[in-house]
Amino acid sequence: MPSSNDAQLRFVTIPDTSVPAPTADLPTRAEWKTVTPDTVGDASAVCYFMARSLRATEQVPMGFIASEWGGTRIESWISAPSLGKLPGFADRLATVATYGSNPAEAIAREGARRERAWEAYDPAAKQERAFRAATFDDRSWTTLPADDGQLPAADRTRLDGVVWLRTVVDLTPEQVAAAKRIQLGPIGKFDETYINGRYVGGGNVDWVWRNYEFPAGVLKPGRNVIAIRAVGVNGRMAFTNTTNRAIGLNDGRSVPLNGPWRYSIGSPIKDAQIAPAPWEVPNSLTTLYNGMIAPLSGYGLKLAAWYQGESNTGEAEAYRGLLTNLMADWRRTFAQRDLPFFVVQLTAFGKPQTVPIDSGWAALRQAEAEAVAADAHAGLAVTLDVGDRFDIHPAQKKVVGERLARLARVVAYRHPGLRSGPEAADAVRQGSDIVVRFRNVTNGLQRYGGASAIGFERCAGTTCSFVDGTVQGDTVVLSGANRPEVTAIRYAWSDAPFVNLFDGADLPAAPFTLPVR
C-alpha cells in the first residue's frame, strides 16, 4: 500500500443498489478517487492489481469501476429483456415488474405464496396463522435472552425447525410517517416477517441481513406488533442480538426493537424449500443490473471483467447460457459490440477428494470455459492454483488481477502473445496409452513437486478413476489408460482439486473434460 501513489490511476465503487426497473443514474453520487496509500484500501483488490499491471505496460491514464455485490447470482446482473429470452424467467420477471409499479400488491402476493409453501411443509402452519395477528396473546410464551438472540440451553435441545418470535414497539405519529423499513440483521435460515398481521418480507439465505421496506399503512401510532416465523437448526436459531433490530427512518435514525421478544417453538421442519421473492438480493432477477449497470451505460469502456459463479454452483447447464447472455447484454448496454469480456474461472474451495466424484464447482468451471471459448472477444483467467479450500474469499488477489491484465494486453490492447495458459486440445488413444495434447503452452509443460502430473481421471461412462500423467513437451501421456471402456478424460474435476501442471510462464493448465478419440 505505501507504494500505491499513482495520480493517473483512479477508481470508483458503485453503491449497492437493487431496484425493480432500470435507472438512468445512481441514487447518490459515486466519487472517483485517485489511488494513494490512503485510498487504495477502499478499492477492489482484483481491479486494482489488474489496472496497476496494465498501467505499467500501457502508460495511459486509467479508471476502474467496481460494481459488485457479494454472494449474488448471475441472474441479478442481466437486464429483464435479455433474461426474458431464456426459458423459465417470464413469470418471475413479471413479478419484479409488479413490485416496481405496485409494491404493496407484490408483497401481499409474495406473502400468500410463501404461506401456501409453508402449509405444504408444516402441518401446524394453518393453526399458527394466529401468531402473526396483533391481537394474539403471547404472554404464555418464553422471553428470549437479549444478549445474543439465542434460546436458553434448556430449549436448544428441542429446536430443530420452526420458531416464532414476537415483540411490540410503540411509535409516535412522526415516527410512523418517517418509517421506511424494518431491520432485523441476519436470520438463519428462513423467515417470514409480519407487522400488525401483514406480511412485509421473507428471506432464505443465512447470512443476508433482513431489511424489509414496507408500504404505507403497515405501521400505526402507538402499539405495533412484529411477528417472525424463523427456522432454527440443531438448537441454534441464528437470530442476532437486539442492536441489529430496529425500525429504520427516512432520515437515517432508527427506533430500536429491543424487546422483550417472546418465542414459541413449532414443528421440527428440515430442508424446507421456500423459493425467495424474485426481487430479494442475493437471489433477485435483474435488480442489480437495473441499479448498478444500467446507470453506467453512458461510459465508454475498454473492457469488462466478470468474477462470479460461486452462488450458481450446481447449475452449470444453465450457467453457460446465462453467461453468454450477460456478455451480449452488457455489450448492448454500452453500445460496444466487441467489448472485451474476461471471466475469472472459479477457484478451488471446499473439501479435497480422495476418490473421483461429480463436482458442481468443476461443472461450472467447464460452463465458464465453454461460454468463453465460443466468444471471439472473451478470455478466461484460470485460478485453480490460488484458491483456499477453507475460505471462499481467497487472498491471492494480486495473481488474479495480473492474470486478467495478461488477457487484457492480448485481447483489448492487441499485444502479441498468448492470452491464457495451457488448454487441453484433445485426448487421443495411442497404443495402450491416452495422450492429452495442449495448446497455448509457453515453453513447454511443467509439473511441480513430483515426477507425475496429478489430477487426471479416465472415465468409463460415469465411473472414473485417477491416473497419473507423464509430461512430454506440450502433451501429457496417461500410461495404460487406453482401455475399451474408457470414453472420456477429466482433469482437476473436484471442488478443491490439487494440481501441479503448469507451463513455462507459470500459468496453470485449465481444468477440462474431453471425449477420447
C-alpha positions as CSV (number, residue, x, y, z in Angstrom):
1,M,0.0,0.0,0.0
2,P,2.7,2.6,0.7
3,S,3.9,2.3,-2.9
4,S,0.4,2.8,-4.4
5,N,0.6,6.5,-5.3
6,D,-0.5,7.0,-8.9
7,A,-2.2,10.2,-9.9
8,Q,-3.2,8.7,-13.3
9,L,-5.0,5.7,-11.8
10,R,-8.5,6.3,-10.3
11,F,-11.3,4.1,-9.1
12,V,-14.9,4.3,-8.2
13,T,-17.1,1.9,-6.2
14,I,-20.7,1.7,-7.2
15,P,-23.0,1.7,-4.1
16,D,-25.1,-1.4,-3.6
17,T,-28.4,-0.6,-5.4
18,S,-31.2,-3.1,-6.1
19,V,-34.2,-1.7,-7.9
20,P,-37.0,-3.3,-9.9
21,A,-36.6,-1.2,-13.1
22,P,-33.5,0.3,-14.9
23,T,-32.4,3.7,-13.7
24,A,-30.6,6.4,-15.7
25,D,-28.4,7.5,-12.8
26,L,-27.1,6.3,-9.4
27,P,-29.2,7.1,-6.3
28,T,-26.3,9.0,-4.8
29,R,-23.1,10.5,-6.3
30,A,-20.3,7.9,-6.5
31,E,-16.9,9.7,-6.1
32,W,-13.9,8.9,-8.2
33,K,-10.8,8.6,-6.1
34,T,-7.1,8.9,-7.1
35,V,-5.1,5.8,-6.0
36,T,-3.0,6.8,-2.9
37,P,-1.9,4.9,0.2
38,D,-4.8,6.5,2.0
39,T,-7.5,5.5,-0.6
40,V,-6.4,2.2,-2.2
41,G,-7.6,0.1,0.8
42,D,-11.1,1.0,-0.3
43,A,-10.6,-0.3,-3.8
44,S,-11.4,-3.7,-5.2
45,A,-8.1,-5.6,-4.9
46,V,-8.5,-7.6,-8.1
47,C,-9.5,-4.5,-10.0
48,Y,-6.6,-2.5,-8.6
49,F,-3.9,-5.2,-9.4
50,M,-5.3,-5.6,-12.9
51,A,-5.2,-1.9,-13.5
52,R,-1.8,-1.4,-11.9
53,S,-0.3,-4.1,-14.1
54,L,-1.9,-2.5,-17.3
55,R,-0.7,0.9,-16.3
56,A,2.9,-0.4,-16.2
57,T,2.7,-1.5,-19.9
58,E,0.2,0.9,-21.5
59,Q,1.4,4.1,-19.8
60,V,-2.0,5.8,-20.2
61,P,-4.4,7.2,-17.5
62,M,-6.9,4.6,-16.4
63,G,-10.0,4.4,-14.2
64,F,-11.6,1.2,-12.9
65,I,-15.3,0.8,-11.9
66,A,-16.1,-1.8,-9.2
67,S,-19.8,-2.7,-9.5
68,E,-20.3,-5.7,-7.3
69,W,-22.5,-7.2,-4.6
70,G,-21.0,-10.3,-2.8
71,G,-22.8,-13.6,-2.9
72,T,-25.2,-12.7,-5.7
73,R,-26.3,-14.8,-8.6
74,I,-25.7,-14.1,-12.3
75,E,-29.4,-13.6,-12.9
76,S,-29.3,-10.4,-10.8
77,W,-26.9,-8.7,-13.3
78,I,-28.8,-9.3,-16.6
79,S,-31.4,-6.9,-18.0
80,A,-35.1,-8.0,-18.0
81,P,-35.4,-8.0,-21.8
82,S,-32.3,-10.2,-22.2
83,L,-33.2,-12.5,-19.3
84,G,-36.7,-12.9,-20.6
85,K,-35.4,-14.5,-23.7
86,L,-34.3,-17.5,-21.7
87,P,-36.8,-20.1,-20.6
88,G,-38.2,-20.1,-17.1
89,F,-37.9,-16.4,-16.2
90,A,-41.0,-14.7,-17.7
91,D,-43.4,-15.2,-14.7
92,R,-40.8,-14.1,-12.1
93,L,-39.8,-11.1,-14.2
94,A,-43.4,-10.1,-14.3
95,T,-43.5,-10.3,-10.5
96,V,-40.4,-8.0,-10.3
97,A,-42.2,-5.5,-12.7
98,T,-45.3,-5.6,-10.4
99,Y,-43.1,-4.9,-7.4
100,G,-41.8,-1.8,-9.2
101,S,-45.2,-0.5,-10.1
102,N,-47.2,-1.6,-7.1
103,P,-45.0,-2.8,-4.2
104,A,-47.9,-3.4,-1.8
105,E,-49.7,-5.7,-4.2
106,A,-46.4,-7.6,-5.0
107,I,-45.5,-8.0,-1.3
108,A,-49.0,-9.2,-0.5
109,R,-48.9,-11.8,-3.3
110,E,-45.5,-12.9,-2.1
111,G,-46.7,-13.4,1.4
112,A,-49.6,-15.5,0.2
113,R,-47.3,-17.6,-1.9
114,R,-44.9,-18.3,0.9
115,E,-47.8,-19.2,3.2
116,R,-49.0,-21.8,0.7
117,A,-45.5,-23.2,0.6
118,W,-45.3,-23.4,4.4
119,E,-48.6,-25.2,4.6
120,A,-47.2,-27.8,2.2
121,Y,-44.3,-28.4,4.6
122,D,-45.6,-27.8,8.1
123,P,-48.9,-29.4,9.3
124,A,-49.1,-26.7,12.0
125,A,-48.8,-23.8,9.6
126,K,-52.6,-23.1,9.3
127,Q,-53.1,-23.2,13.1
128,E,-50.1,-20.9,13.6
129,R,-51.5,-18.2,11.4
130,A,-52.9,-16.7,14.6
131,F,-49.4,-16.0,15.8
132,R,-48.9,-13.1,13.4
133,A,-52.0,-11.2,14.5
134,A,-51.6,-8.0,16.6
135,T,-54.4,-9.3,18.9
136,F,-52.8,-12.7,19.7
137,D,-52.0,-13.1,23.4
138,D,-48.3,-14.3,23.6
139,R,-48.0,-13.8,27.4
140,S,-47.6,-17.6,27.9
141,W,-44.6,-17.7,25.5
142,T,-41.0,-17.6,26.9
143,T,-38.9,-14.4,26.9
144,L,-35.8,-14.6,24.7
145,P,-32.5,-13.6,26.2
146,A,-31.5,-10.2,25.0
147,D,-27.7,-10.7,24.8
148,D,-27.1,-12.9,21.7
149,G,-30.6,-13.7,20.5
150,Q,-30.2,-17.5,21.1
151,L,-32.5,-19.7,23.0
152,P,-31.7,-20.8,26.6
153,A,-29.9,-24.1,26.8
154,A,-33.0,-25.9,28.0
155,D,-34.8,-25.2,24.8
156,R,-31.9,-25.7,22.4
157,T,-32.3,-29.4,22.5
158,R,-35.9,-29.1,21.4
159,L,-35.3,-26.7,18.5
160,D,-34.8,-28.2,15.1
161,G,-37.3,-26.4,12.9
162,V,-39.9,-23.6,13.2
163,V,-39.7,-21.0,16.0
164,W,-42.0,-18.0,16.2
165,L,-40.8,-14.7,17.7
166,R,-42.9,-11.6,18.7
167,T,-42.3,-8.2,20.1
168,V,-44.0,-4.8,20.5
169,V,-42.8,-1.3,19.6
170,D,-44.6,1.9,20.4
171,L,-44.2,4.6,17.7
172,T,-45.2,8.3,17.6
173,P,-47.1,9.7,14.7
174,E,-43.9,11.4,13.5
175,Q,-42.0,8.1,13.6
176,V,-44.8,6.3,11.7
177,A,-44.7,9.0,9.0
178,A,-40.9,8.7,8.6
179,A,-40.7,4.9,8.9
180,K,-39.0,3.2,5.9
181,R,-38.0,-0.3,6.7
182,I,-37.7,-3.0,9.4
183,Q,-34.1,-4.0,10.1
184,L,-33.5,-7.4,11.7
185,G,-30.0,-8.4,11.0
186,P,-29.3,-11.9,9.6
187,I,-31.7,-14.7,10.4
188,G,-30.8,-18.3,9.6
189,K,-32.2,-19.8,7.5
190,F,-35.8,-18.9,6.6
191,D,-38.0,-16.2,7.9
192,E,-41.4,-14.6,7.2
193,T,-41.9,-11.2,9.0
194,Y,-45.2,-9.7,9.8
195,I,-46.2,-6.3,11.2
196,N,-49.6,-6.0,12.7
197,G,-50.6,-9.2,10.9
198,R,-49.4,-8.0,7.4
199,Y,-46.5,-9.8,5.6
200,V,-43.6,-7.4,4.9
201,G,-40.8,-9.7,3.8
202,G,-39.1,-13.0,4.0
203,G,-35.7,-14.5,3.3
204,N,-34.0,-17.8,2.8
205,V,-30.2,-17.1,3.0
206,D,-28.5,-17.4,6.4
207,W,-26.0,-14.6,6.1
208,V,-28.3,-12.0,4.4
209,W,-29.3,-9.0,6.6
210,R,-33.1,-8.7,6.7
211,N,-34.0,-5.2,5.7
212,Y,-37.7,-5.1,4.5
213,E,-39.2,-1.9,3.2
214,F,-42.9,-1.8,3.8
215,P,-45.7,0.1,2.1
216,A,-47.6,2.9,3.8
217,G,-50.3,1.9,6.3
218,V,-48.5,-1.0,7.8
219,L,-47.5,0.9,11.0
220,K,-49.7,3.0,13.2
221,P,-49.2,5.4,16.0
222,G,-49.0,3.6,19.3
223,R,-48.6,-0.2,19.7
224,N,-47.3,-2.2,16.8
225,V,-46.6,-6.0,16.9
226,I,-43.8,-7.6,15.0
227,A,-44.1,-11.4,14.4
228,I,-41.4,-13.6,12.8
229,R,-41.5,-17.2,11.7
230,A,-37.9,-18.4,11.6
231,V,-36.2,-21.8,11.3
232,G,-33.6,-23.0,13.8
233,V,-31.3,-25.9,13.2
234,N,-29.6,-28.2,15.8
235,G,-30.6,-25.9,18.6
236,R,-29.3,-22.7,17.1
237,M,-31.8,-20.1,15.9
238,A,-29.3,-17.6,14.4
239,F,-31.3,-14.6,15.4
240,T,-28.8,-11.8,16.0
241,N,-28.8,-9.6,19.1
242,T,-31.0,-6.6,19.7
243,T,-28.6,-4.0,18.4
244,N,-29.3,-5.2,14.8
245,R,-33.1,-4.9,15.2
246,A,-34.9,-1.6,14.5
247,I,-37.4,0.4,12.5
248,G,-35.3,2.5,10.1
249,L,-36.5,6.1,9.4
250,N,-36.0,8.2,6.3
251,D,-33.5,10.5,7.9
252,G,-31.1,7.6,8.9
253,R,-32.2,7.4,12.5
254,S,-33.9,4.3,13.9
255,V,-36.3,3.1,16.6
256,P,-34.8,0.1,18.3
257,L,-36.7,-3.2,18.6
258,N,-35.1,-4.0,21.9
259,G,-37.9,-6.2,23.2
260,P,-38.7,-8.0,25.2
261,W,-39.0,-10.7,22.5
262,R,-41.1,-13.8,23.2
263,Y,-40.8,-17.1,21.4
264,S,-42.6,-20.4,20.9
265,I,-41.0,-23.5,19.3
266,G,-43.0,-25.1,16.5
267,S,-42.7,-28.1,14.2
268,P,-39.4,-29.9,13.5
269,I,-39.1,-29.0,9.8
270,K,-35.9,-29.7,7.9
271,D,-34.9,-28.8,4.4
272,A,-37.9,-26.6,3.7
273,Q,-37.5,-25.2,0.2
274,I,-39.2,-21.8,0.2
275,A,-38.2,-20.0,-3.0
276,P,-37.2,-16.4,-2.5
277,A,-39.0,-13.4,-3.9
278,P,-37.5,-12.5,-7.3
279,W,-36.6,-9.0,-6.1
280,E,-34.7,-10.2,-3.0
281,V,-30.9,-10.0,-3.1
282,P,-28.9,-12.2,-3.4
283,N,-31.3,-14.3,-5.4
284,S,-33.0,-11.4,-7.3
285,L,-33.6,-11.3,-11.1
286,T,-32.3,-8.2,-13.0
287,T,-32.4,-5.8,-10.0
288,L,-28.7,-5.3,-9.7
289,Y,-28.4,-4.7,-13.4
290,N,-31.1,-2.0,-13.1
291,G,-29.3,-0.2,-10.2
292,M,-25.6,-0.9,-10.8
293,I,-25.0,-1.5,-14.5
294,A,-27.7,0.4,-16.4
295,P,-26.8,3.8,-14.9
296,L,-23.2,3.4,-16.2
297,S,-24.3,3.0,-19.8
298,G,-23.1,6.5,-20.8
299,Y,-19.4,5.5,-20.1
300,G,-17.2,4.1,-22.8
301,L,-15.4,1.0,-21.6
302,K,-12.1,-0.6,-22.7
303,L,-13.1,-4.0,-21.2
304,A,-15.2,-5.7,-18.6
305,A,-14.1,-8.4,-16.1
306,W,-16.6,-10.8,-14.5
307,Y,-15.7,-12.5,-11.2
308,Q,-18.7,-14.6,-10.1
309,G,-20.2,-18.1,-10.1
310,E,-20.0,-19.4,-6.5
311,S,-23.7,-18.7,-6.0
312,N,-24.7,-20.6,-9.1
313,T,-22.7,-23.8,-8.5
314,G,-24.8,-26.9,-9.1
315,E,-26.5,-25.2,-12.1
316,A,-23.8,-25.5,-14.7
317,E,-26.1,-26.4,-17.6
318,A,-28.0,-23.1,-17.2
319,Y,-24.9,-21.1,-16.4
320,R,-23.3,-21.3,-19.8
321,G,-26.3,-19.8,-21.5
322,L,-26.7,-17.1,-18.7
323,L,-23.0,-16.1,-19.1
324,T,-23.3,-15.9,-22.9
325,N,-26.5,-13.8,-22.4
326,L,-24.8,-11.5,-19.9
327,M,-21.9,-10.7,-22.2
328,A,-24.2,-9.9,-25.1
329,D,-26.4,-7.9,-22.8
330,W,-23.7,-5.7,-21.4
331,R,-22.3,-5.1,-24.9
332,R,-25.7,-3.8,-25.9
333,T,-25.9,-1.7,-22.8
334,F,-22.6,0.0,-23.5
335,A,-23.2,0.1,-27.3
336,Q,-19.9,-1.8,-27.8
337,R,-20.5,-4.9,-29.9
338,D,-16.9,-6.2,-29.5
339,L,-16.4,-5.2,-25.8
340,P,-13.6,-7.5,-24.5
341,F,-15.0,-9.6,-21.6
342,F,-12.8,-11.5,-19.2
343,V,-14.1,-14.2,-16.9
344,V,-12.3,-15.3,-13.7
345,Q,-12.9,-19.0,-13.5
346,L,-14.0,-20.5,-10.2
347,T,-11.0,-21.2,-8.0
348,A,-10.6,-24.1,-5.6
349,F,-12.8,-24.2,-2.5
350,G,-14.2,-27.0,-0.3
351,K,-13.3,-30.5,0.7
352,P,-10.5,-32.2,-1.2
353,Q,-11.3,-35.6,-2.6
354,T,-9.5,-38.9,-2.3
355,V,-11.7,-40.5,-5.0
356,P,-13.2,-39.1,-8.2
357,I,-16.7,-37.5,-7.7
358,D,-19.2,-35.4,-9.5
359,S,-18.4,-31.8,-8.7
360,G,-20.8,-28.8,-9.1
361,W,-17.8,-26.4,-8.9
362,A,-16.0,-28.3,-11.7
363,A,-19.0,-28.4,-13.9
364,L,-19.5,-24.7,-13.5
365,R,-15.8,-24.1,-14.4
366,Q,-16.5,-26.1,-17.6
367,A,-19.6,-24.0,-18.4
368,E,-17.5,-20.8,-17.9
369,A,-14.8,-22.2,-20.2
370,E,-17.3,-23.2,-22.9
371,A,-19.0,-19.8,-22.9
372,V,-15.7,-18.0,-23.2
373,A,-14.4,-20.4,-26.0
374,A,-17.5,-19.6,-28.1
375,D,-16.8,-15.8,-27.9
376,A,-14.1,-14.3,-30.0
377,H,-13.8,-11.3,-27.7
378,A,-13.7,-13.1,-24.4
379,G,-10.9,-14.6,-22.2
380,L,-10.7,-16.9,-19.2
381,A,-8.4,-16.4,-16.2
382,V,-7.7,-19.8,-14.6
383,T,-7.2,-19.5,-10.8
384,L,-7.2,-23.1,-9.5
385,D,-3.8,-22.8,-8.0
386,V,-4.6,-19.7,-5.9
387,G,-7.7,-20.8,-4.2
388,D,-8.2,-21.5,-0.5
389,R,-10.1,-24.7,0.3
390,F,-11.0,-23.2,3.7
391,D,-12.1,-19.7,2.6
392,I,-14.4,-18.8,-0.3
393,H,-12.7,-15.4,-0.4
394,P,-9.1,-16.4,-1.3
395,A,-6.4,-13.9,-0.5
396,Q,-4.3,-14.0,-3.7
397,K,-5.9,-11.0,-5.4
398,K,-2.7,-9.9,-7.0
399,V,-2.3,-13.1,-9.0
400,V,-5.9,-12.9,-10.2
401,G,-5.6,-9.3,-11.2
402,E,-2.4,-9.9,-13.1
403,R,-3.9,-12.8,-15.0
404,L,-6.7,-10.6,-16.0
405,A,-4.2,-8.0,-17.1
406,R,-2.5,-10.6,-19.2
407,L,-5.7,-11.3,-21.0
408,A,-6.4,-7.6,-21.5
409,R,-3.0,-6.9,-23.1
410,V,-3.6,-9.5,-25.8
411,V,-7.3,-9.1,-26.4
412,A,-8.1,-5.5,-25.6
413,Y,-4.7,-3.8,-26.3
414,R,-3.6,-6.1,-29.2
415,H,-0.2,-7.1,-27.9
416,P,1.3,-10.2,-29.4
417,G,1.3,-13.3,-27.3
418,L,-0.9,-16.0,-25.8
419,R,-4.0,-14.8,-23.9
420,S,-4.0,-17.6,-21.4
421,G,-2.2,-20.7,-20.2
422,P,-2.4,-24.4,-21.2
423,E,-5.7,-25.7,-22.5
424,A,-6.4,-29.3,-23.5
425,A,-7.0,-29.6,-27.2
426,D,-7.9,-33.3,-27.4
427,A,-7.4,-36.7,-25.9
428,V,-6.2,-39.4,-28.3
429,R,-5.8,-43.2,-28.0
430,Q,-2.2,-44.2,-28.7
431,G,-1.4,-47.9,-28.2
432,S,-2.1,-48.7,-24.6
433,D,-2.0,-45.0,-23.6
434,I,-4.1,-41.9,-23.9
435,V,-2.3,-38.8,-24.9
436,V,-3.7,-35.4,-24.0
437,R,-2.5,-32.6,-26.2
438,F,-2.4,-29.0,-25.0
439,R,-2.5,-25.6,-26.8
440,N,-1.5,-22.2,-25.6
441,V,1.6,-23.5,-23.9
442,T,4.6,-21.3,-23.2
443,N,8.0,-23.0,-23.1
444,G,6.6,-26.5,-22.6
445,L,4.5,-28.1,-19.8
446,Q,6.0,-28.3,-16.3
447,R,4.9,-30.5,-13.3
448,Y,5.7,-29.1,-9.9
449,G,6.6,-31.2,-6.8
450,G,6.7,-34.7,-8.3
451,A,7.5,-37.0,-11.1
452,S,3.9,-37.2,-12.4
453,A,1.2,-34.7,-13.4
454,I,-1.7,-35.4,-11.0
455,G,-5.4,-34.7,-11.2
456,F,-6.2,-36.7,-14.4
457,E,-9.1,-39.2,-14.4
458,R,-10.1,-41.8,-17.0
459,C,-13.9,-42.3,-17.2
460,A,-15.9,-45.2,-18.4
461,G,-19.4,-43.6,-18.6
462,T,-20.0,-42.2,-15.1
463,T,-17.3,-44.3,-13.4
464,C,-13.9,-42.5,-13.1
465,S,-10.5,-43.4,-11.6
466,F,-7.4,-41.4,-11.1
467,V,-4.4,-41.9,-13.5
468,D,-1.0,-40.2,-13.3
469,G,0.4,-38.4,-16.3
470,T,3.9,-38.1,-17.8
471,V,4.8,-34.7,-19.3
472,Q,6.3,-34.8,-22.8
473,G,6.6,-31.3,-24.3
474,D,3.1,-30.0,-24.9
475,T,1.4,-33.3,-24.1
476,V,0.6,-35.5,-21.1
477,V,0.8,-39.2,-21.6
478,L,-1.6,-41.3,-19.4
479,S,0.1,-44.6,-19.4
480,G,-2.1,-47.7,-19.6
481,A,-5.3,-45.6,-19.7
482,N,-6.4,-46.8,-23.1
483,R,-9.0,-49.4,-22.2
484,P,-12.0,-50.1,-24.4
485,E,-14.5,-48.9,-21.9
486,V,-12.8,-45.5,-21.3
487,T,-14.8,-42.8,-23.0
488,A,-13.5,-39.5,-21.5
489,I,-10.6,-37.9,-19.7
490,R,-11.1,-35.3,-16.9
491,Y,-8.7,-33.1,-15.2
492,A,-8.9,-31.2,-11.9
493,W,-12.5,-32.3,-11.6
494,S,-13.4,-31.6,-8.0
495,D,-14.5,-28.6,-5.8
496,A,-10.9,-28.1,-4.5
497,P,-8.5,-30.0,-6.7
498,F,-4.8,-30.3,-6.0
499,V,-2.9,-29.6,-9.3
500,N,0.7,-29.4,-10.3
501,L,0.6,-28.9,-14.1
502,F,1.8,-25.5,-15.4
503,D,3.7,-24.1,-18.3
504,G,6.9,-22.2,-18.5
505,A,5.0,-18.9,-17.9
506,D,3.8,-20.3,-14.5
507,L,0.2,-20.5,-15.7
508,P,-1.8,-23.5,-14.6
509,A,-3.4,-25.9,-17.0
510,A,-7.1,-25.3,-17.3
511,P,-9.5,-28.0,-15.9
512,F,-11.4,-29.9,-18.6
513,T,-13.5,-32.9,-19.6
514,L,-12.9,-34.3,-23.1
515,P,-14.1,-37.3,-25.0
516,V,-11.4,-39.8,-26.1
517,R,-11.0,-40.2,-29.8
